[in-house]
């Protein structure tokens, strides 16, 4: 996860910052595309299907994280934007950690309950940050 974040950060280096309208427009497109990918991931019918579900969720979210990392927010939105992007990265990292636990034999039902508890504060941070940026759609992906 750290390597992905570093690559995303480097991809945005050296670029001119976007205007608020440009940032919102581009972030909206990125997050809407991610939401579409997530909508196509079918919820598991039984706990044993949780790992596959989470893997598909990670695959749907990683392009969003990388694309958001390529955008350069204007200075007045950079703090909230980075908080939102960081929260998305932490969500992906939490999903990946749960997948590792499932690979190690963790009980799927317990893993999913734990995941829900771990994601709740991250989702709240993301929601707050993306609303501050003016792209609430990014809180929903």
Order of alpha helices (4+ residues) and beta strands (2+ residues): alpha-alpha-alpha-alpha-alpha
